[in-house]
């Protein structure tokens, strides 16, 4: 059985904190962010700190404009609402997709919080293969972040019965690898940058002096990491305060091909893989 029959085609997924479209040059430019995303040729994009809506009459809806420019469908979950404008997280997809769930993550605060930390779950279909994608932006407070990380790997999100493997959990977790909240997720899922054969994991924040690895792509067991790392170039250094993190992934496909022999079909149907000896 040919090894290539057992794997799907690679696809690209990107997580990017766009800092309200505000660059390090203090310019607000959704079109510049769209240019960054387009250059990455991503199939699916998870965005954090997204501004949506019109603050003044005659202004464009920035998120919708970015999605239209990229030819992608937009799914959005607000975390802040101010005077008709919304701010939150989003998933963009070039492929057929449906919104499964969006909602708030747990908070430890007893007071009304300004920003409602949230997650957004979209099920996409890439070359006939369903892939669950969950985008999240976690708290800056360590205790609250641990509560949110625990929720993400629990039965409401990544361990939900409908969130079948293959699945990708990604976003700005505000959690470097030495943090407890990072370890809570990494103990359950594979960190794409750790599976990269192209060198050591690289920090994603701050674009002026990258020292922290806060943005992550985590994958379930059937997802193979082809490559993963932050995209660093003159444009990404100024477009936001975070570098975009791009992962090229492939789903291991154990479907029976037309060229599979009858003995191989029997082995596959019994749960044994003839290519694994």
Secondary structure in CASP SS format (residue, H / E / C, confidence):
PFRMAT SS
TARGET T0000
AUTHOR 0000-0000-0000
METHOD secondary structure of the structure
MODEL  1
X C 1.00
X C 1.00
X H 1.00
X H 1.00
X H 1.00
X H 1.00
X E 1.00
X C 1.00
X C 1.00
X C 1.00
X E 1.00
X E 1.00
X E 1.00
X E 1.00
X E 1.00
X E 1.00
X E 1.00
X C 1.00
X H 1.00
X H 1.00
X H 1.00
X E 1.00
X C 1.00
X C 1.00
X C 1.00
X C 1.00
X C 1.00
X E 1.00
X C 1.00
X H 1.00
X H 1.00
X H 1.00
X H 1.00
X H 1.00
X H 1.00
X H 1.00
X H 1.00
X H 1.00
X H 1.00
X H 1.00
X C 1.00
X C 1.00
X C 1.00
X E 1.00
X E 1.00
X E 1.00
X E 1.00
X E 1.00
X E 1.00
X E 1.00
X E 1.00
X E 1.00
X C 1.00
X C 1.00
X C 1.00
X C 1.00
X C 1.00
X C 1.00
X C 1.00
X C 1.00
X C 1.00
X H 1.00
X H 1.00
X H 1.00
X H 1.00
X H 1.00
X H 1.00
X H 1.00
X H 1.00
X H 1.00
X C 1.00
X C 1.00
X E 1.00
X E 1.00
X E 1.00
X E 1.00
X E 1.00
X E 1.00
X E 1.00
X E 1.00
X E 1.00
X E 1.00
X C 1.00
X C 1.00
X E 1.00
X E 1.00
X E 1.00
X E 1.00
X E 1.00
X E 1.00
X E 1.00
X E 1.00
X E 1.00
X C 1.00
X C 1.00
X C 1.00
X E 1.00
X E 1.00
X E 1.00
X E 1.00
X E 1.00
X E 1.00
X E 1.00
X E 1.00
X C 1.00
X C 1.00
X C 1.00
X C 1.00
X C 1.00
X C 1.00
X C 1.00
X C 1.00
X C 1.00
X C 1.00
X C 1.00
X C 1.00
X C 1.00
X E 1.00
X E 1.00
X E 1.00
X E 1.00
X E 1.00
X E 1.00
X E 1.00
X E 1.00
X E 1.00
X C 1.00
X C 1.00
X E 1.00
X E 1.00
X E 1.00
X E 1.00
X E 1.00
X E 1.00
X E 1.00
X E 1.00
X E 1.00
X C 1.00
X C 1.00
X C 1.00
X C 1.00
X H 1.00
X H 1.00
X H 1.00
X H 1.00
X H 1.00
X H 1.00
X H 1.00
X H 1.00
X H 1.00
X H 1.00
X H 1.00
X C 1.00
X C 1.00
X C 1.00
X C 1.00
X C 1.00
X C 1.00
X C 1.00
X C 1.00
X C 1.00
X C 1.00
X C 1.00
X C 1.00
X C 1.00
X C 1.00
X E 1.00
X E 1.00
X E 1.00
X E 1.00
X E 1.00
X E 1.00
X C 1.00
X C 1.00
X C 1.00
X C 1.00
X C 1.00
X C 1.00
X C 1.00
X H 1.00
X H 1.00
X H 1.00
X H 1.00
X H 1.00
X H 1.00
X H 1.00
X C 1.00
X C 1.00
X C 1.00
X E 1.00
X E 1.00
X H 1.00
X H 1.00
X H 1.00
X H 1.00
X C 1.00
X C 1.00
X C 1.00
X C 1.00
X C 1.00
X C 1.00
X C 1.00
X C 1.00
X C 1.00
X E 1.00
X C 1.00
X C 1.00
X C 1.00
X C 1.00
X C 1.00
X C 1.00
X E 1.00
X C 1.00
X C 1.00
X E 1.00
X E 1.00
X E 1.00
X E 1.00
X E 1.00
X C 1.00
X C 1.00
X C 1.00
X E 1.00
X E 1.00
X E 1.00
X E 1.00
X E 1.00
X E 1.00
X E 1.00
X E 1.00
X C 1.00
X C 1.00
X C 1.00
X H 1.00
X H 1.00
X H 1.00
X H 1.00
X H 1.00
X H 1.00
X C 1.00
X C 1.00
X E 1.00
X C 1.00
X C 1.00
X E 1.00
X E 1.00
X E 1.00
X E 1.00
X E 1.00
X E 1.00
X E 1.00
X E 1.00
X C 1.00
X C 1.00
X C 1.00
X C 1.00
X C 1.00
X C 1.00
X C 1.00
X C 1.00
X C 1.00
X H 1.00
X H 1.00
X H 1.00
X H 1.00
X H 1.00
X H 1.00
X H 1.00
X H 1.00
X C 1.00
X C 1.00
X C 1.00
X C 1.00
X C 1.00
X C 1.00
X C 1.00
X C 1.00
END
